[in-house]
């Protein structure tokens, strides 16, 4: 296509400087006459291209000329650079490619535009390793070879064999039909079906992967966001309990690390946080909240408040030296965390 050839011609002149019409013709695999017509077209479009005659002459661009070949405005370019810094390596093994792409985008920006965007990007920091309130959770690592194989099978639509270490089980090989990849809270998941049943696999538990030549049994079009919502709802619907809790900001990460899922979060008027979080069961919720002491308060359900109240009364009775005759329960009789397991395959 002529538009592609014009772009290639301009890039050749920008990257290599003055070139003869014959050299350009060889590079572009066209005739010299075609190159001269293309030069006229570029000039008519406002590109500062000129021709020098003579033995050492040739075709060149005015010094310092850089065309905005991306078509992106300032905010669009800034959004790309900020997103790249936020995603980092959590883009299914495409972090290096993303960084390379951003460098190429910046390279073809006009000088003034490029400097302005680069300066602005330095003023924005997304998802740093260090938080004001606590350390950031460590992201799960997936070997590059495994990530490449899984990603390739998902995109190509081929079946996949994975050596998977499910929780509390010995690793097993499983053949699945991949649907898509999801990353959430620094964890990556493979959505798939196995023998027609929905399956969700944490990629950090995939020990090895093999792409098969057989085509995957899956729909041609997919709404990955909707599928993820449905699987989350299904996962949270069995035996789980959703709790509304107030927590001191300094203990936020501690609570979230214990929870199965976070449903909502907002700031309270006194600086504390109100969270709706899901736990495996009542015993899990009691264990998670109790360890935060008076830095957390359950608002609902009332049954959980009552259970925590009974536990607090038992502890108070245990250490009440003013009434030694009062019956006291041994610490081993206090509720413990029970059944704290997830159902991800």
C-alpha positions as CSV (number, residue, x, y, z in Angstrom):
1,X,0.0,0.0,0.0
2,X,1.2,3.5,-0.8
3,X,0.6,4.8,2.7
4,X,2.9,2.2,4.1
5,X,5.5,3.0,1.5
6,X,5.4,6.7,2.3
7,X,5.8,6.0,6.0
8,X,8.7,3.7,5.3
9,X,10.3,6.2,3.0
10,X,10.1,8.9,5.7
11,X,11.5,6.6,8.4
12,X,14.4,5.7,6.2
13,X,15.3,9.4,5.6
14,X,14.9,10.2,9.3
15,X,17.0,7.3,10.5
16,X,19.7,7.2,7.9
17,X,19.9,10.7,6.7
18,X,20.4,11.7,3.0
19,X,19.9,8.9,0.5
20,X,20.0,8.7,-3.2
21,X,16.8,7.9,-5.2
22,X,18.4,4.7,-6.4
23,X,19.1,3.6,-2.8
24,X,15.6,4.4,-1.7
25,X,14.2,2.5,-4.7
26,X,16.3,-0.6,-3.8
27,X,15.2,-0.4,-0.1
28,X,11.5,0.0,-1.0
29,X,11.7,-2.4,-3.9
30,X,10.1,0.0,-6.3
31,X,11.3,2.0,-9.3
32,X,13.2,5.3,-9.1
33,X,10.3,7.0,-10.8
34,X,8.0,5.8,-8.0
35,X,10.4,7.2,-5.4
36,X,10.4,10.6,-7.0
37,X,6.6,10.6,-7.1
38,X,6.4,9.6,-3.5
39,X,8.8,12.5,-2.6
40,X,6.5,14.9,-4.4
41,X,3.5,13.5,-2.4
42,X,5.4,13.9,0.9
43,X,6.3,17.5,0.0
44,X,2.7,18.3,-0.9
45,X,1.6,16.9,2.5
46,X,3.9,19.3,4.3
47,X,6.8,17.0,5.0
48,X,10.0,19.1,4.7
49,X,11.8,16.9,2.2
50,X,14.3,18.3,-0.3
51,X,16.6,17.1,-3.1
52,X,20.2,18.1,-3.6
53,X,21.6,17.6,-7.1
54,X,25.1,16.6,-8.0
55,X,27.5,13.8,-7.4
56,X,27.1,13.8,-3.7
57,X,23.5,14.9,-3.7
58,X,20.4,12.9,-2.7
59,X,17.1,13.2,-0.9
60,X,16.9,14.3,2.8
61,X,14.6,15.7,5.5
62,X,15.3,19.1,7.1
63,X,17.4,18.6,10.2
64,X,15.5,18.1,13.4
65,X,12.2,17.1,11.7
66,X,10.2,14.5,13.5
67,X,6.7,13.6,12.4
68,X,4.1,12.6,15.0
69,X,3.5,9.2,13.4
70,X,1.4,7.9,16.2
71,X,-1.6,10.3,15.9
72,X,-1.7,10.4,19.7
73,X,-2.3,13.6,21.6
74,X,-0.5,14.5,24.9
75,X,-3.0,12.9,27.2
76,X,-3.2,9.7,25.2
77,X,0.5,9.3,25.2
78,X,0.7,10.0,28.9
79,X,-2.0,7.5,29.5
80,X,0.0,4.8,27.7
81,X,3.2,5.5,29.6
82,X,1.4,5.6,33.0
83,X,-0.4,2.3,32.2
84,X,2.9,0.7,31.3
85,X,4.5,1.7,34.6
86,X,1.4,0.4,36.5
87,X,1.3,-2.9,34.7
88,X,5.0,-3.7,34.9
89,X,5.5,-7.4,34.4
90,X,1.9,-8.3,35.2
91,X,0.8,-8.5,31.6
92,X,1.1,-12.2,31.1
93,X,4.8,-12.1,30.2
94,X,4.5,-9.1,27.9
95,X,6.2,-6.6,30.2
96,X,9.4,-6.4,28.1
97,X,7.4,-6.0,24.9
98,X,5.3,-3.3,26.5
99,X,8.4,-1.4,27.5
100,X,9.8,-1.7,24.0
101,X,6.5,-0.5,22.4
102,X,6.4,2.5,24.7
103,X,10.0,3.4,23.8
104,X,9.1,3.3,20.1
105,X,6.0,5.5,20.6
106,X,8.1,8.1,22.5
107,X,10.8,7.9,19.8
108,X,8.5,9.1,17.0
109,X,6.9,11.9,18.9
110,X,7.8,15.5,18.0
111,X,10.6,16.9,20.2
112,X,8.4,19.3,22.2
113,X,5.7,16.7,22.6
114,X,8.1,14.0,23.7
115,X,9.9,16.2,26.3
116,X,6.5,17.3,27.8
117,X,5.1,13.8,28.1
118,X,8.3,12.4,29.6
119,X,8.4,15.1,32.2
120,X,4.7,14.6,33.0
121,X,5.2,10.8,33.3
122,X,7.9,11.4,35.9
123,X,5.3,13.1,38.1
124,X,3.0,10.0,38.2
125,X,3.6,6.9,40.2
126,X,1.2,3.9,40.1
127,X,1.4,0.8,42.4
128,X,4.8,1.4,44.0
129,X,6.5,-1.4,45.9
130,X,6.3,0.5,49.2
131,X,3.0,1.7,50.7
132,X,2.5,4.5,53.3
133,X,0.7,2.1,55.5
134,X,2.2,-1.3,54.9
135,X,4.4,-3.4,52.6
136,X,2.9,-4.4,49.3
137,X,2.0,-8.0,48.8
138,X,4.6,-9.9,46.8
139,X,3.4,-10.7,43.3
140,X,3.3,-14.4,42.3
141,X,6.0,-15.3,39.8
142,X,5.3,-17.5,36.8
143,X,8.3,-18.9,34.8
144,X,8.7,-17.2,31.4
145,X,8.6,-20.5,29.5
146,X,5.3,-21.5,31.2
147,X,3.8,-18.1,30.7
148,X,4.7,-18.1,27.0
149,X,3.2,-21.5,26.4
150,X,0.0,-20.7,28.2
151,X,-0.4,-17.4,26.5
152,X,0.3,-18.8,23.1
153,X,-2.3,-21.6,23.5
154,X,-4.9,-19.1,24.8
155,X,-4.4,-16.8,21.8
156,X,-4.1,-19.5,19.2
157,X,-7.1,-21.4,20.5
158,X,-5.3,-24.7,21.1
159,X,-5.8,-27.2,23.9
160,X,-3.3,-27.1,26.8
161,X,-1.7,-29.7,29.0
162,X,-0.7,-28.3,32.4
163,X,1.1,-29.9,35.3
164,X,-0.8,-28.3,38.1
165,X,-0.3,-28.4,41.9
166,X,-3.7,-27.8,43.4
167,X,-3.9,-26.9,47.1
168,X,-3.3,-29.9,49.3
169,X,-2.9,-32.3,46.3
170,X,-0.1,-33.9,44.5
171,X,0.7,-32.3,41.1
172,X,-1.2,-33.8,38.2
173,X,-1.2,-33.4,34.4
174,X,-4.5,-32.0,33.1
175,X,-5.7,-31.3,29.6
176,X,-7.9,-28.2,29.4
177,X,-9.6,-25.9,26.9
178,X,-8.2,-22.4,27.6
179,X,-10.7,-19.5,27.5
180,X,-8.6,-16.5,28.7
181,X,-6.2,-15.0,31.1
182,X,-7.0,-12.7,34.0
183,X,-4.7,-10.7,36.3
184,X,-6.1,-9.4,39.6
185,X,-4.3,-8.1,42.7
186,X,-0.9,-9.2,41.3
187,X,-2.2,-12.7,40.7
188,X,-2.8,-14.3,37.3
189,X,-5.4,-16.9,36.5
190,X,-6.2,-19.2,33.6
191,X,-9.9,-19.5,32.8
192,X,-10.6,-22.8,31.1
193,X,-12.9,-25.8,30.8
194,X,-12.1,-29.4,31.5
195,X,-14.4,-32.1,30.2
196,X,-17.0,-29.4,29.7
197,X,-16.8,-28.1,33.3
198,X,-15.6,-24.6,34.3
199,X,-12.2,-24.5,35.8
200,X,-10.0,-21.6,37.2
201,X,-6.3,-22.2,37.6
202,X,-3.8,-20.0,39.4
203,X,-0.8,-19.6,37.1
204,X,1.7,-19.7,39.9
205,X,0.7,-23.3,40.6
206,X,1.3,-24.4,37.0
207,X,4.6,-26.2,37.1
208,X,4.8,-26.9,33.4
209,X,2.7,-26.5,30.3
210,X,2.4,-28.0,26.8
211,X,0.5,-26.5,23.9
212,X,-1.3,-29.3,21.9
213,X,-2.0,-29.2,18.2
214,X,-5.7,-30.1,18.9
215,X,-8.1,-27.1,18.7
216,X,-9.7,-26.0,21.9
217,X,-13.5,-26.5,22.4
218,X,-14.6,-23.0,23.1
219,X,-16.8,-20.2,21.7
220,X,-15.5,-18.0,19.0
221,X,-16.4,-14.8,20.9
222,X,-15.8,-14.3,24.6
223,X,-16.8,-11.7,27.3
224,X,-14.0,-12.4,29.7
225,X,-15.1,-9.8,32.2
226,X,-18.6,-11.4,32.4
227,X,-17.1,-14.9,32.8
228,X,-14.8,-13.7,35.6
229,X,-17.8,-12.1,37.4
230,X,-19.8,-15.3,37.1
231,X,-17.0,-17.4,38.4
232,X,-16.3,-15.1,41.3
233,X,-20.0,-15.2,42.2
234,X,-20.0,-19.0,42.1
235,X,-16.8,-19.2,44.1
236,X,-18.2,-16.9,46.8
237,X,-21.6,-18.5,47.0
238,X,-20.7,-21.7,48.8
239,X,-20.1,-21.7,52.6
240,X,-18.6,-18.2,52.5
241,X,-19.6,-15.3,54.8
242,X,-19.5,-11.6,53.8
243,X,-18.5,-9.3,56.7
244,X,-18.8,-5.5,57.1
245,X,-15.9,-4.3,59.2
246,X,-14.2,-1.1,60.3
247,X,-10.5,-1.3,60.5
248,X,-7.6,1.1,61.2
249,X,-5.7,1.9,58.0
250,X,-2.5,0.5,59.3
251,X,-4.1,-2.9,59.5
252,X,-5.8,-2.9,56.1
253,X,-3.3,-5.1,54.3
254,X,-3.2,-7.6,57.2
255,X,-7.0,-8.0,57.0
256,X,-7.0,-8.2,53.1
257,X,-4.3,-10.8,53.2
258,X,-6.6,-13.0,55.3
259,X,-9.8,-12.5,53.3
260,X,-11.0,-14.5,50.4
261,X,-12.2,-11.5,48.5
262,X,-12.9,-7.7,48.9
263,X,-16.3,-6.6,47.8
264,X,-16.3,-2.9,48.7
265,X,-14.1,-0.3,50.5
266,X,-14.7,3.3,51.6
267,X,-13.3,5.8,54.1
268,X,-15.1,6.4,57.4
269,X,-15.5,9.9,58.9
270,X,-12.9,9.2,61.6
271,X,-10.2,8.1,59.2
272,X,-10.8,4.4,59.6
273,X,-11.9,2.2,56.6
274,X,-15.1,0.4,56.1
275,X,-14.7,-2.9,54.2
276,X,-17.0,-5.6,52.9
277,X,-14.9,-8.7,52.8
278,X,-15.6,-12.4,52.3
279,X,-14.2,-15.2,54.5
280,X,-14.4,-19.0,54.1
281,X,-16.7,-19.4,57.0
282,X,-17.6,-18.0,60.5
283,X,-14.5,-19.6,62.1
284,X,-12.3,-18.0,59.5
285,X,-13.9,-14.6,60.0
286,X,-13.5,-14.8,63.8
287,X,-9.8,-15.7,63.5
288,X,-9.1,-13.0,61.0
289,X,-10.8,-10.2,62.9
290,X,-9.7,-11.3,66.4
291,X,-6.0,-11.1,65.6
292,X,-6.4,-7.3,64.9
293,X,-7.6,-6.6,68.4
294,X,-9.3,-3.3,68.9
295,X,-8.0,-2.0,65.6
296,X,-11.0,-3.7,63.9
297,X,-14.7,-3.8,64.6
298,X,-17.3,-6.1,62.9
299,X,-20.4,-4.1,62.0
300,X,-22.4,-7.1,60.5
301,X,-23.6,-9.8,60.5
302,X,-24.9,-9.6,64.1
303,X,-24.2,-13.3,64.6
304,X,-20.5,-12.7,64.1
305,X,-20.5,-9.7,66.5
306,X,-22.1,-11.9,69.1
307,X,-19.6,-14.6,68.5
308,X,-16.7,-12.2,68.9
309,X,-18.4,-10.7,72.0
310,X,-18.6,-14.2,73.6
311,X,-15.0,-14.8,72.8
312,X,-14.0,-11.5,74.3
313,X,-16.0,-12.2,77.5
314,X,-14.3,-15.6,77.8
315,X,-10.9,-14.0,77.5
316,X,-11.9,-11.3,80.1
317,X,-13.1,-14.0,82.4
318,X,-9.9,-15.9,82.0
319,X,-7.8,-13.0,83.2
320,X,-10.3,-11.6,85.8
321,X,-8.4,-12.1,89.1
322,X,-11.1,-10.4,91.1
323,X,-13.4,-13.4,90.8
324,X,-11.3,-16.6,91.0
325,X,-14.3,-18.8,91.6
326,X,-15.8,-17.9,88.2
327,X,-15.7,-20.8,85.7
328,X,-13.0,-20.3,83.2
329,X,-12.5,-21.9,79.8
330,X,-9.2,-23.2,78.8
331,X,-7.7,-21.3,75.8
332,X,-7.8,-24.5,73.8
333,X,-11.6,-24.3,73.9
334,X,-11.7,-20.9,72.2
335,X,-12.9,-20.8,68.6
336,X,-10.2,-21.4,66.0
337,X,-10.0,-20.7,62.3
338,X,-11.6,-23.5,60.5
339,X,-11.8,-24.6,56.9
340,X,-9.7,-21.7,55.6
341,X,-9.2,-23.1,52.1
342,X,-10.1,-21.7,48.6
343,X,-11.8,-23.7,45.9
344,X,-9.6,-22.6,43.0
345,X,-8.7,-25.7,41.1
